[in-house]
């Protein structure tokens, strides 16, 4: 089973840069997208209903903002749009598809980089989402949570960690929250379980030639329950072509969807 996740920073923009044919060539079972920045009515048929794929969208109410989507080769048994929390769901941040005892989720955590109010919204999301993470971990299903978490967990997960310790995305409170998810709640950072080395990033700022210098952040994850995490066999971050300011993260699992 192959799962791909990518923050597209605008699905139509990514498509204009060749994302759709690239996605087809990956032959992924599930593709999770974040920050699609589009309502379904805005999308061309090639993105709304790609041939051979089942497509699901949970856009933000605000046009051109946030939103998540999932493409799947197999029709899911069930689809869950949103967390049931009105203000979060209005932003289009959570979309879940179920296949038997496996769930795959496209998740987009808020960014706090634009200022204190944005960071406060991010902390509020984290506080309310933690109990849901605990419930999902205890429910008995195997789950893969894909997406842009907007947090680099450890020093190895961003190039300039020393200068970013007081910046959103690498604040002590954010990092401690992820540590709690992994160490107390029991979720697994699948990429890090497979790849312990450094210089692996999924996001690069548009400033200072960061991409070419690989001055990046690893803020896009596949975080899984232990059972499915143990079946992960390989991982890759695709950098040969850019579809957005993030890069696709692909993980192959030794199981069938």
TATAZI-V522456 format. One record per pair of residues at least 4 apart in sequence whose C-alpha atoms are under 7 Angstrom apart, sorted by the first residue. I is the first residue (numbers start at 1). GAP is how many residues later the second one is. D is the distance in whole Angstrom. If there is no record, write none. Layout:
I/GAP/D, I/GAP/D
This chain:
1/28/6, 1/251/6, 1/252/5, 1/253/6, 1/254/6, 1/255/5, 1/256/6, 2/26/5, 2/27/5, 2/28/7, 2/249/6, 2/250/4, 2/251/6, 3/25/6, 3/26/6, 3/27/5, 3/28/6, 3/247/6, 3/248/6, 3/249/6, 4/24/7, 4/26/6, 4/27/5, 4/28/6, 4/244/6, 4/245/6, 4/246/4, 4/247/7, 5/26/6, 5/27/5, 5/28/6, 5/141/6, 5/142/6, 5/243/6, 5/244/5, 5/245/7, 6/26/6, 6/27/5, 6/28/6, 6/141/7, 6/240/7, 6/241/6, 6/242/5, 6/243/7, 7/26/6, 7/27/4, 7/28/6, 7/141/6, 7/239/6, 8/6/6, 8/25/6, 8/26/6, 8/27/6, 8/28/6, 8/235/7, 8/236/5, 9/26/5, 9/27/6, 9/235/6, 10/4/6, 10/25/6, 10/26/5, 10/27/5, 11/4/6, 11/25/5, 11/26/7, 12/4/6, 13/4/7, 14/4/7, 14/5/5, 14/229/5, 14/230/6, 15/4/5, 15/5/6, 17/226/6, 18/4/6, 19/4/6, 19/224/6, 20/4/6, 21/4/6, 22/4/7, 29/43/6, 29/44/5, 30/40/7, 30/41/6, 30/42/4, 30/43/7, 31/39/6, 31/40/5, 31/41/6, 32/37/6, 32/38/5, 32/39/7, 32/74/5, 32/114/7, 33/35/6, 33/36/5, 33/37/6, 33/73/6, 34/33/6, 34/34/4, 34/35/6, 34/72/7, 34/73/7, 34/74/6, 34/113/7, 34/114/7, 35/30/7, 35/31/4, 35/32/5, 35/33/6, 36/30/6, 36/31/5, 36/32/6, 37/26/7, 37/27/4, 37/28/4, 37/29/5, 37/30/6, 38/4/6, 38/21/6, 38/25/6, 38/26/5, 39/20/6, 39/24/7, 40/8/7, 43/4/6, 43/5/6, 44/4/6, 45/4/5, 45/5/7, 46/4/5, 48/7/7, 49/5/7, 49/6/6, 52/21/7, 53/18/6, 53/19/6, 53/20/5, 54/17/6, 54/18/5, 54/19/6, 54/20/7, 54/21/6, 55/15/6, 55/16/5, 55/17/7, 56/13/6, 56/14/5, 56/15/6, 57/11/6, 57/12/4, 57/13/7, 58/9/6, 58/10/5, 58/11/6, 58/23/6, 58/34/5, 58/37/6, 59/7/7, 59/8/4, 59/9/6, 59/33/5, 60/5/6, 60/6/6, 60/7/5, 60/30/5, 60/31/4, 60/32/4, 61/29/5, 61/30/6, 66/25/6, 66/26/6, 67/24/6, 67/25/4, 67/26/6, 68/24/6, 68/25/6, 68/26/7, 68/27/7, 68/38/6, 68/39/7, 69/26/7, 69/37/7, 70/36/7, 76/21/6, 76/22/5, 76/23/5, 77/21/6, 77/22/6, 77/23/7, 78/19/6, 78/20/5, 79/17/6, 79/18/5, 79/19/6, 80/15/6, 80/16/5, 80/17/6, 81/13/6, 81/14/5, 81/15/6, 82/7/5, 82/10/7, 82/11/7, 82/12/5, 82/13/6, 83/6/6, 83/11/6, 84/5/7, 85/4/6, 86/4/6, 87/4/7, 88/4/7, 88/5/7, 89/4/6, 93/14/6, 93/15/5, 93/16/7, 94/11/7, 94/12/6, 94/13/5, 94/14/7, 95/10/6, 95/11/5, 95/12/7, 96/7/7, 96/8/6, 96/9/4, 96/10/6, 97/6/6, 97/7/5, 97/8/6, 98/4/6, 98/5/4, 98/6/7, 99/4/6, 101/40/5, 101/41/6, 102/39/6, 102/40/5, 102/41/6, 103/39/6, 103/40/5, 103/41/6, 104/39/6, 104/40/5, 104/41/6, 105/39/6, 105/40/5, 105/41/6, 106/39/6, 106/40/5, 106/41/6, 107/38/7, 107/39/6, 107/40/5, 107/41/7, 108/39/6, 108/40/5, 108/41/6, 109/39/6, 109/40/5, 109/41/6, 110/12/5, 110/40/7, 111/7/7, 111/11/6, 111/39/6, 112/6/5, 112/7/4, 112/10/6, 112/56/6, 113/5/7, 113/6/7, 113/55/5, 114/4/6, 115/4/6, 116/4/6, 117/4/6, 118/4/6, 119/4/6, 120/4/6, 121/4/6, 122/4/6, 123/4/6, 124/4/6, 125/4/6, 126/4/6, 129/4/6, 130/4/6, 131/4/6, 132/4/6, 133/4/6, 134/4/6, 134/51/6, 135/4/6, 137/88/7, 142/83/6, 142/85/7, 142/86/6, 143/81/6, 143/82/6, 144/78/6, 144/79/6, 144/80/4, 144/81/7, 145/77/6, 145/78/5, 145/79/6, 146/75/6, 146/76/4, 146/77/6, 147/73/5, 147/74/6, 147/75/7, 148/71/6, 148/72/4, 148/73/7, 149/70/6, 149/71/6, 150/19/6, 150/69/5, 151/18/4, 151/19/6, 151/23/7, 151/24/7, 151/68/5, 152/5/6, 152/6/7, 152/17/6, 152/18/6, 152/65/6, 152/66/6, 152/67/5, 153/4/6, 153/22/5, 153/25/7, 155/6/6, 156/42/6, 157/44/7, 157/60/6, 157/61/5, 158/43/7, 158/58/6, 158/59/4, 158/60/6, 159/56/5, 159/57/6, 159/58/7, 160/4/7, 161/4/6, 164/6/6, 165/5/6, 165/6/6, 166/5/6, 167/4/6, 169/5/7, 170/4/6, 170/5/6, 171/4/6, 172/4/6, 173/4/6, 174/4/7, 175/4/6, 176/4/6, 177/4/6, 178/4/6, 179/4/6, 180/4/5, 180/5/6, 181/4/5, 181/5/6, 181/6/6, 182/4/5, 182/5/5, 182/6/6, 187/36/6, 187/37/6, 187/38/5, 187/39/7, 188/35/5, 188/36/5, 188/37/6, 188/38/6, 188/41/7, 189/4/6, 189/33/6, 189/34/5, 189/35/7, 190/4/6, 190/32/6, 190/33/6, 190/34/7, 190/39/6, 191/4/6, 191/31/7, 191/44/6, 192/4/5, 194/40/7, 200/18/7, 201/15/5, 201/16/5, 201/17/4, 202/14/7, 202/15/6, 202/16/5, 202/17/6, 202/18/6, 202/35/7, 202/44/5, 202/45/5, 203/13/6, 203/14/5, 203/15/6, 203/16/7, 203/42/6, 203/43/4, 203/44/6, 204/6/6, 204/7/5, 204/11/7, 204/12/5, 204/13/6, 204/41/6, 204/42/7, 205/5/6, 205/40/7, 206/4/7, 209/4/6, 210/4/6, 210/5/5, 210/6/7, 211/4/6, 211/5/7, 224/4/7, 224/5/6, 225/4/6, 226/4/6, 231/22/5, 231/23/5, 232/19/7, 232/20/6, 232/21/4, 232/22/6, 233/19/6, 233/20/6, 233/21/6, 234/17/6, 234/18/5, 235/15/6, 235/16/4, 235/17/6, 236/13/6, 236/14/5, 236/15/7, 237/10/6, 237/11/6, 237/12/5, 237/13/6, 238/9/6, 238/10/5, 238/11/7, 239/8/6, 242/5/7
